[in-house]
Amino acid sequence: MSSIDLLPPEADPIVAWAMQELRARDRTQEDIRVEFNERLEKLALDHGLAIEPISRSAFHRHGFRLAKIARRLEETRAIAGALTERLGADQSDDLTVMVSETIKTLVLEMLEGAEAGGIDPKGAAELARAHKTAVQAQAISTDRRRKIEKEFAEKTEQAIEKVAKAKGLTADTVKTIKASILGIDLGGGE
């Protein structure tokens, strides 16, 4: 655990700011570290906390670790984007379910592995958040698929009605066509 990980929760916004600055790549790491420590010092004074300045090596290690994680996330997003692009809506939903199940499995494995070395409350909260996000992604994907299917059925029904009217088809014929195409009985035409 690094000295940055040991900062009090009140410092979380300052840590987030520093990591955002590092990702932006507009300033040097050292400039960001200096301002980071200035912000920590102000926080300590404002809240009566004892916060030691973060060393150059600790800051750089933390930044390097986060950069590595960010690169992995970007690669994962690129892979998922490429797969989603090549898949249809129903297969995209399958991909979301697969990724969500993988995340849930990783969370459980990390918890099991943590029994030997212990896991801190912050780590447990992050694992819980990852699990919750995975479950929400599954729900969103399922809702999206249902919406697409509903829109398709509505558009198909409208097209069938339009063609049926233009061709003078009977209500029974329209009902048969709808059942055949949509796989359901929509209650017939006119």
Backbone as CSV, one residue per row, in Angstrom:
resi,resn,N_x,N_y,N_z,CA_x,CA_y,CA_z,C_x,C_y,C_z
1,MET,0.852,-1.170,0.000,0.000,0.000,0.000,0.899,1.236,0.000
2,SER,0.571,2.198,-0.845,1.405,3.397,-0.963,0.959,4.473,0.013
3,SER,1.784,5.499,0.140,1.443,6.605,1.036,0.202,7.344,0.529
4,ILE,-0.055,7.300,-0.764,-1.261,7.927,-1.313,-2.496,7.131,-0.898
5,ASP,-2.371,5.800,-0.884,-3.488,4.962,-0.447,-3.814,5.178,1.025
6,LEU,-2.840,5.640,1.804,-3.028,5.836,3.242,-3.572,7.222,3.595
7,LEU,-3.762,8.079,2.592,-4.314,9.406,2.862,-5.744,9.276,3.395
8,PRO,-6.178,10.251,4.212,-7.552,10.192,4.736,-8.577,10.393,3.619
9,PRO,-9.802,9.942,3.845,-10.851,10.080,2.820,-11.069,11.519,2.357
10,GLU,-10.798,12.484,3.229,-10.972,13.894,2.846,-10.064,14.276,1.680
11,ALA,-9.001,13.515,1.468,-8.052,13.817,0.393,-8.459,13.191,-0.940
12,ASP,-9.502,12.383,-0.950,-9.912,11.706,-2.193,-10.128,12.658,-3.369
13,PRO,-10.793,13.806,-3.173,-10.949,14.720,-4.316,-9.613,15.248,-4.846
14,ILE,-8.647,15.437,-3.958,-7.333,15.929,-4.378,-6.599,14.840,-5.157
15,VAL,-6.714,13.603,-4.696,-6.102,12.474,-5.413,-6.740,12.349,-6.795
16,ALA,-8.073,12.454,-6.847,-8.770,12.360,-8.135,-8.338,13.480,-9.068
17,TRP,-8.181,14.690,-8.519,-7.723,15.816,-9.334,-6.345,15.524,-9.927
18,ALA,-5.433,15.031,-9.090,-4.069,14.766,-9.550,-4.057,13.709,-10.645
19,MET,-4.838,12.669,-10.471,-4.859,11.608,-11.473,-5.464,12.109,-12.789
20,GLN,-6.457,13.001,-12.683,-7.046,13.601,-13.895,-6.006,14.469,-14.599
21,GLU,-5.247,15.204,-13.831,-4.179,16.039,-14.403,-3.128,15.171,-15.104
22,LEU,-2.783,14.058,-14.486,-1.803,13.152,-15.100,-2.331,12.610,-16.429
23,ARG,-3.611,12.246,-16.453,-4.211,11.704,-17.691,-4.261,12.751,-18.793
24,ALA,-4.454,14.011,-18.398,-4.552,15.087,-19.398,-3.232,15.317,-20.122
25,ARG,-2.123,15.021,-19.475,-0.781,15.165,-20.054,-0.471,16.582,-20.540
26,ASP,-0.971,17.574,-19.791,-0.707,18.967,-20.138,0.446,19.546,-19.319
27,ARG,0.797,18.853,-18.217,1.837,19.338,-17.305,2.761,18.189,-16.949
28,THR,3.917,18.544,-16.384,4.842,17.497,-15.966,4.332,16.861,-14.678
29,GLN,4.764,15.622,-14.449,4.380,14.928,-13.229,4.859,15.688,-12.003
30,GLU,6.038,16.254,-12.094,6.597,16.968,-10.952,5.780,18.212,-10.622
31,ASP,5.340,18.956,-11.652,4.490,20.125,-11.404,3.189,19.714,-10.714
32,ILE,2.636,18.643,-11.172,1.386,18.151,-10.586,1.621,17.707,-9.146
33,ARG,2.731,17.018,-8.898,3.041,16.549,-7.542,3.212,17.732,-6.584
34,VAL,3.891,18.786,-7.034,4.094,19.959,-6.187,2.735,20.569,-5.814
35,GLU,1.878,20.768,-6.795,0.552,21.331,-6.510,-0.281,20.367,-5.661
36,PHE,-0.140,19.082,-5.916,-0.825,18.053,-5.133,-0.478,18.202,-3.655
37,ASN,0.816,18.312,-3.369,1.260,18.473,-1.981,0.787,19.799,-1.383
38,GLU,0.735,20.852,-2.190,0.225,22.140,-1.707,-1.255,21.999,-1.324
39,ARG,-2.015,21.304,-2.141,-3.430,21.094,-1.845,-3.607,20.232,-0.594
40,LEU,-2.744,19.217,-0.446,-2.796,18.378,0.756,-2.474,19.208,2.000
41,GLU,-1.494,20.087,1.887,-1.110,20.933,3.020,-2.269,21.838,3.426
42,LYS,-2.944,22.424,2.438,-4.100,23.286,2.716,-5.214,22.469,3.373
43,LEU,-5.459,21.268,2.864,-6.479,20.384,3.452,-6.142,20.086,4.914
44,ALA,-4.875,19.773,5.180,-4.434,19.461,6.544,-4.670,20.651,7.473
45,LEU,-4.342,21.841,7.011,-4.539,23.045,7.824,-6.025,23.323,8.054
46,ASP,-6.825,23.214,6.991,-8.260,23.492,7.086,-8.995,22.516,7.999
47,HIS,-8.561,21.263,8.022,-9.273,20.230,8.781,-8.520,19.729,10.007
48,GLY,-7.393,20.329,10.299,-6.614,19.907,11.455,-6.102,18.483,11.338
49,LEU,-5.691,18.098,10.144,-5.186,16.740,9.903,-3.662,16.741,9.831
50,ALA,-3.089,15.606,10.142,-1.641,15.437,10.002,-1.378,14.673,8.710
51,ILE,-0.964,15.408,7.682,-0.707,14.796,6.381,0.710,15.159,5.957
52,GLU,1.508,14.136,5.751,2.884,14.334,5.284,2.869,14.528,3.768
53,PRO,3.786,15.328,3.234,3.878,15.470,1.775,4.198,14.111,1.132
54,ILE,3.710,13.939,-0.060,3.945,12.697,-0.810,5.273,12.830,-1.546
55,SER,6.116,11.827,-1.390,7.433,11.854,-2.024,7.312,11.721,-3.533
56,ARG,8.372,12.149,-4.199,8.439,12.065,-5.660,8.254,10.611,-6.106
57,SER,8.966,9.676,-5.479,8.897,8.270,-5.917,7.519,7.664,-5.675
58,ALA,6.898,7.979,-4.531,5.562,7.440,-4.246,4.546,7.986,-5.250
59,PHE,4.639,9.271,-5.569,3.714,9.886,-6.512,3.878,9.283,-7.909
60,HIS,5.124,9.109,-8.325,5.390,8.564,-9.651,4.956,7.105,-9.753
61,ARG,5.183,6.325,-8.688,4.733,4.922,-8.691,3.212,4.839,-8.796
62,HIS,2.543,5.689,-8.031,1.078,5.694,-8.054,0.572,6.104,-9.447
63,GLY,1.174,7.140,-9.997,0.786,7.590,-11.336,1.045,6.532,-12.392
64,PHE,2.180,5.847,-12.279,2.520,4.779,-13.228,1.506,3.645,-13.132
65,ARG,1.164,3.256,-11.897,0.205,2.173,-11.694,-1.160,2.532,-12.302
66,LEU,-1.604,3.760,-12.083,-2.884,4.181,-12.642,-2.833,4.299,-14.164
67,ALA,-1.709,4.742,-14.701,-1.562,4.825,-16.160,-1.657,3.442,-16.779
68,LYS,-1.051,2.462,-16.118,-1.100,1.083,-16.606,-2.544,0.564,-16.607
69,ILE,-3.270,0.844,-15.537,-4.671,0.428,-15.447,-5.492,1.137,-16.520
70,ALA,-5.251,2.430,-16.704,-6.000,3.198,-17.713,-5.751,2.646,-19.116
71,ARG,-4.478,2.266,-19.405,-4.169,1.674,-20.716,-4.927,0.376,-20.919
72,ARG,-4.958,-0.458,-19.862,-5.691,-1.727,-19.962,-7.173,-1.490,-20.195
73,LEU,-7.733,-0.491,-19.510,-9.149,-0.181,-19.699,-9.419,0.301,-21.120
74,GLU,-8.536,1.145,-21.640,-8.701,1.630,-23.014,-8.634,0.472,-24.018
75,GLU,-7.682,-0.446,-23.799,-7.578,-1.616,-24.680,-8.848,-2.455,-24.602
76,THR,-9.360,-2.637,-23.387,-10.585,-3.413,-23.202,-11.753,-2.737,-23.901
77,ARG,-11.853,-1.417,-23.756,-12.933,-0.679,-24.438,-12.817,-0.826,-25.953
78,ALA,-11.594,-0.737,-26.458,-11.394,-0.860,-27.905,-11.803,-2.243,-28.391
79,ILE,-11.439,-3.276,-27.644,-11.807,-4.643,-28.027,-13.319,-4.801,-27.976
80,ALA,-13.934,-4.346,-26.873,-15.391,-4.457,-26.736,-16.092,-3.668,-27.835
81,GLY,-15.560,-2.480,-28.166,-16.150,-1.673,-29.238,-16.079,-2.377,-30.581
82,ALA,-14.942,-2.986,-30.871,-14.784,-3.710,-32.132,-15.729,-4.907,-32.188
83,LEU,-15.831,-5.633,-31.080,-16.738,-6.781,-31.045,-18.185,-6.347,-31.193
84,THR,-18.578,-5.287,-30.494,-19.947,-4.801,-30.548,-20.302,-4.344,-31.957
85,GLU,-19.333,-3.695,-32.623,-19.548,-3.210,-33.985,-19.847,-4.364,-34.939
86,ARG,-19.168,-5.482,-34.727,-19.323,-6.633,-35.617,-20.535,-7.493,-35.277
87,LEU,-21.068,-7.321,-34.075,-22.184,-8.142,-33.637,-23.499,-7.399,-33.811
88,GLY,-24.570,-8.141,-33.919,-25.901,-7.549,-33.958,-26.343,-7.197,-32.549
89,ALA,-27.538,-6.626,-32.428,-28.050,-6.199,-31.130,-28.171,-7.365,-30.155
90,ASP,-28.635,-8.507,-30.635,-28.806,-9.648,-29.733,-27.453,-10.215,-29.295
91,GLN,-26.480,-10.225,-30.185,-25.156,-10.726,-29.823,-24.429,-9.728,-28.926
92,SER,-24.677,-8.434,-29.113,-24.094,-7.417,-28.256,-24.576,-7.617,-26.829
93,ASP,-25.836,-7.964,-26.678,-26.392,-8.258,-25.358,-25.674,-9.455,-24.741
94,ASP,-25.400,-10.468,-25.548,-24.668,-11.642,-25.053,-23.276,-11.252,-24.581
95,LEU,-22.632,-10.349,-25.302,-21.299,-9.873,-24.918,-21.352,-9.160,-23.570
96,THR,-22.364,-8.326,-23.363,-22.511,-7.623,-22.088,-22.693,-8.608,-20.948
97,VAL,-23.521,-9.611,-21.163,-23.752,-10.625,-20.131,-22.440,-11.356,-19.831
98,MET,-21.693,-11.702,-20.873,-20.432,-12.420,-20.698,-19.431,-11.572,-19.889
99,VAL,-19.301,-10.304,-20.246,-18.373,-9.424,-19.536,-18.821,-9.238,-18.087
100,SER,-20.112,-9.059,-17.885,-20.631,-8.889,-16.527,-20.368,-10.116,-15.679
101,GLU,-20.582,-11.282,-16.241,-20.330,-12.522,-15.498,-18.834,-12.661,-15.184
102,THR,-17.984,-12.245,-16.110,-16.538,-12.298,-15.879,-16.155,-11.383,-14.719
103,ILE,-16.707,-10.170,-14.705,-16.416,-9.231,-13.618,-16.881,-9.803,-12.285
104,LYS,-18.080,-10.371,-12.270,-18.586,-10.944,-11.019,-17.696,-12.092,-10.546
105,THR,-17.221,-12.910,-11.480,-16.332,-14.014,-11.113,-15.019,-13.474,-10.555
106,LEU,-14.457,-12.448,-11.204,-13.209,-11.846,-10.711,-13.380,-11.269,-9.315
107,VAL,-14.508,-10.618,-9.064,-14.771,-10.061,-7.741,-14.764,-11.173,-6.701
108,LEU,-15.456,-12.268,-6.997,-15.502,-13.385,-6.049,-14.123,-13.996,-5.832
109,GLU,-13.356,-14.153,-6.921,-12.002,-14.705,-6.787,-11.112,-13.793,-5.956
110,MET,-11.240,-12.482,-6.151,-10.434,-11.539,-5.386,-10.805,-11.598,-3.903
111,LEU,-12.095,-11.739,-3.621,-12.524,-11.845,-2.227,-11.987,-13.114,-1.585
112,GLU,-12.022,-14.218,-2.338,-11.497,-15.480,-1.813,-9.994,-15.364,-1.564
113,GLY,-9.276,-14.743,-2.492,-7.834,-14.571,-2.347,-7.492,-13.590,-1.240
114,ALA,-8.404,-12.680,-0.961,-8.158,-11.670,0.064,-8.227,-12.248,1.469
115,GLU,-8.862,-13.405,1.614,-8.967,-14.016,2.944,-7.585,-14.271,3.535
116,ALA,-6.646,-14.651,2.698,-5.292,-14.934,3.187,-4.579,-13.636,3.578
117,GLY,-4.672,-12.610,2.727,-3.946,-11.373,2.995,-4.823,-10.271,3.543
118,GLY,-6.098,-10.495,3.610,-7.027,-9.480,4.091,-7.335,-8.453,3.017
119,ILE,-8.478,-7.828,3.134,-8.868,-6.775,2.199,-9.404,-5.616,3.023
120,ASP,-8.980,-4.419,2.680,-9.408,-3.270,3.456,-10.821,-2.849,3.044
121,PRO,-11.493,-2.047,3.866,-12.867,-1.627,3.552,-12.971,-0.896,2.210
122,LYS,-11.945,-0.104,1.868,-11.977,0.626,0.595,-11.943,-0.358,-0.578
123,GLY,-11.107,-1.388,-0.464,-11.040,-2.417,-1.503,-12.348,-3.169,-1.618
124,ALA,-12.961,-3.484,-0.482,-14.246,-4.182,-0.485,-15.311,-3.322,-1.148
125,ALA,-15.287,-2.017,-0.868,-16.263,-1.106,-1.481,-16.068,-1.040,-2.996
126,GLU,-14.812,-1.017,-3.436,-14.544,-0.978,-4.875,-15.017,-2.258,-5.556
127,LEU,-14.803,-3.400,-4.893,-15.283,-4.668,-5.448,-16.810,-4.685,-5.521
128,ALA,-17.452,-4.179,-4.482,-18.919,-4.123,-4.475,-19.429,-3.223,-5.594
129,ARG,-18.744,-2.090,-5.798,-19.134,-1.182,-6.879,-18.974,-1.843,-8.244
130,ALA,-17.878,-2.581,-8.426,-17.654,-3.277,-9.701,-18.758,-4.301,-9.939
131,HIS,-19.123,-5.026,-8.908,-20.184,-6.029,-9.032,-21.518,-5.354,-9.365
132,LYS,-21.832,-4.270,-8.657,-23.090,-3.552,-8.896,-23.143,-3.014,-10.332
133,THR,-22.026,-2.469,-10.791,-21.966,-1.930,-12.148,-22.183,-3.030,-13.185
134,ALA,-21.599,-4.196,-12.938,-21.773,-5.320,-13.864,-23.238,-5.745,-13.930
135,VAL,-23.884,-5.815,-12.781,-25.305,-6.205,-12.747,-26.152,-5.146,-13.457
136,GLN,-25.849,-3.864,-13.236,-26.585,-2.793,-13.903,-26.389,-2.844,-15.417
137,ALA,-25.182,-3.166,-15.849,-24.914,-3.261,-17.289,-25.763,-4.354,-17.914
138,GLN,-25.894,-5.473,-17.213,-26.735,-6.553,-17.726,-28.179,-6.074,-17.871
139,ALA,-28.688,-5.368,-16.863,-30.072,-4.893,-16.898,-30.278,-3.894,-18.029
140,ILE,-29.328,-2.973,-18.199,-29.425,-1.975,-19.267,-29.411,-2.659,-20.625
141,SER,-28.529,-3.637,-20.787,-28.429,-4.333,-22.059,-29.725,-5.076,-22.364
142,THR,-30.293,-5.723,-21.364,-31.552,-6.445,-21.555,-32.660,-5.476,-21.904
143,ASP,-32.727,-4.335,-21.203,-33.744,-3.320,-21.498,-33.582,-2.788,-22.917
144,ARG,-32.319,-2.572,-23.344,-32.049,-2.084,-24.697,-32.533,-3.081,-25.741
145,ARG,-32.266,-4.374,-25.491,-32.695,-5.404,-26.427,-34.215,-5.437,-26.524
146,ARG,-34.893,-5.348,-25.388,-36.362,-5.348,-25.388,-36.906,-4.158,-26.169
147,LYS,-36.286,-2.991,-25.982,-36.726,-1.784,-26.685,-36.553,-1.964,-28.199
148,ILE,-35.401,-2.499,-28.600,-35.145,-2.719,-30.027,-36.161,-3.698,-30.607
149,GLU,-36.432,-4.782,-29.867,-37.400,-5.766,-30.337,-38.795,-5.162,-30.457
150,LYS,-39.183,-4.340,-29.479,-40.502,-3.701,-29.501,-40.608,-2.746,-30.690
151,GLU,-39.558,-1.934,-30.905,-39.557,-0.999,-32.037,-39.638,-1.751,-33.364
152,PHE,-38.896,-2.859,-33.460,-38.929,-3.664,-34.674,-40.342,-4.196,-34.921
153,ALA,-40.971,-4.717,-33.882,-42.321,-5.272,-34.024,-43.303,-4.183,-34.450
154,GLU,-43.190,-3.000,-33.849,-44.097,-1.907,-34.197,-43.906,-1.463,-35.649
155,LYS,-42.648,-1.312,-36.059,-42.375,-0.894,-37.439,-42.810,-1.953,-38.436
156,THR,-42.578,-3.202,-38.087,-42.982,-4.300,-38.968,-44.502,-4.331,-39.101
157,GLU,-45.190,-4.180,-37.988,-46.658,-4.181,-38.017,-47.177,-3.035,-38.873
158,GLN,-46.574,-1.853,-38.740,-46.985,-0.702,-39.550,-46.747,-0.967,-41.039
159,ALA,-45.599,-1.550,-41.347,-45.290,-1.853,-42.752,-46.274,-2.866,-43.316
160,ILE,-46.600,-3.880,-42.537,-47.556,-4.899,-42.991,-48.923,-4.250,-43.238
161,GLU,-49.353,-3.397,-42.307,-50.645,-2.711,-42.468,-50.659,-1.859,-43.741
162,LYS,-49.566,-1.144,-43.991,-49.473,-0.264,-45.162,-49.542,-1.070,-46.453
163,VAL,-48.757,-2.158,-46.510,-48.749,-3.004,-47.710,-50.106,-3.686,-47.882
164,ALA,-50.677,-4.158,-46.782,-51.969,-4.844,-46.834,-53.046,-3.920,-47.381
165,LYS,-53.024,-2.666,-46.926,-54.022,-1.694,-47.395,-53.837,-1.423,-48.882
166,ALA,-52.561,-1.249,-49.284,-52.268,-0.963,-50.691,-52.640,-2.139,-51.592
167,LYS,-52.477,-3.366,-51.098,-52.751,-4.559,-51.901,-54.166,-5.081,-51.712
168,GLY,-54.911,-4.482,-50.764,-56.289,-4.910,-50.534,-56.388,-6.279,-49.874
169,LEU,-55.492,-6.599,-48.978,-55.518,-7.901,-48.301,-56.604,-7.926,-47.229
170,THR,-57.130,-9.112,-46.959,-58.159,-9.266,-45.937,-57.532,-9.219,-44.549
171,ALA,-58.379,-9.006,-43.552,-57.927,-8.948,-42.165,-57.301,-10.276,-41.750
172,ASP,-57.889,-11.400,-42.201,-57.332,-12.713,-41.856,-55.958,-12.908,-42.478
173,THR,-55.750,-12.443,-43.682,-54.452,-12.561,-44.340,-53.411,-11.726,-43.608
174,VAL,-53.793,-10.519,-43.229,-52.890,-9.637,-42.484,-52.508,-10.289,-41.166
175,LYS,-53.499,-10.879,-40.485,-53.251,-11.543,-39.202,-52.267,-12.700,-39.392
176,THR,-52.427,-13.468,-40.438,-51.539,-14.595,-40.721,-50.118,-14.111,-41.022
177,ILE,-50.009,-13.046,-41.791,-48.685,-12.496,-42.126,-47.979,-11.997,-40.857
178,LYS,-48.708,-11.268,-40.018,-48.112,-10.760,-38.782,-47.649,-11.908,-37.893
179,ALA,-48.488,-12.910,-37.754,-48.124,-14.054,-36.915,-46.904,-14.758,-37.479
180,SER,-46.835,-14.861,-38.796,-45.724,-15.542,-39.448,-44.421,-14.758,-39.290
181,ILE,-44.461,-13.465,-39.482,-43.248,-12.650,-39.424,-42.815,-12.385,-37.980
182,LEU,-43.752,-12.000,-37.141,-43.418,-11.614,-35.776,-43.474,-12.777,-34.796
183,GLY,-44.052,-13.870,-35.223,-44.115,-15.048,-34.347,-45.136,-14.924,-33.241
184,ILE,-46.020,-13.946,-33.368,-47.073,-13.776,-32.356,-48.384,-13.416,-33.023
185,ASP,-49.484,-13.592,-32.293,-50.799,-13.215,-32.795,-51.091,-11.816,-32.271
186,LEU,-51.134,-10.838,-33.163,-51.341,-9.452,-32.766,-52.792,-9.042,-32.803
187,GLY,-53.694,-9.971,-33.024,-55.105,-9.648,-32.965,-55.706,-9.274,-34.287
188,GLY,-54.996,-9.493,-35.367,-55.594,-9.287,-36.700,-55.592,-7.850,-37.130
189,GLY,-55.963,-7.662,-38.361,-56.002,-6.319,-38.967,-57.345,-5.703,-38.794
190,GLU,-57.877,-5.168,-39.904,-59.089,-4.376,-39.818,-60.327,-5.198,-39.959
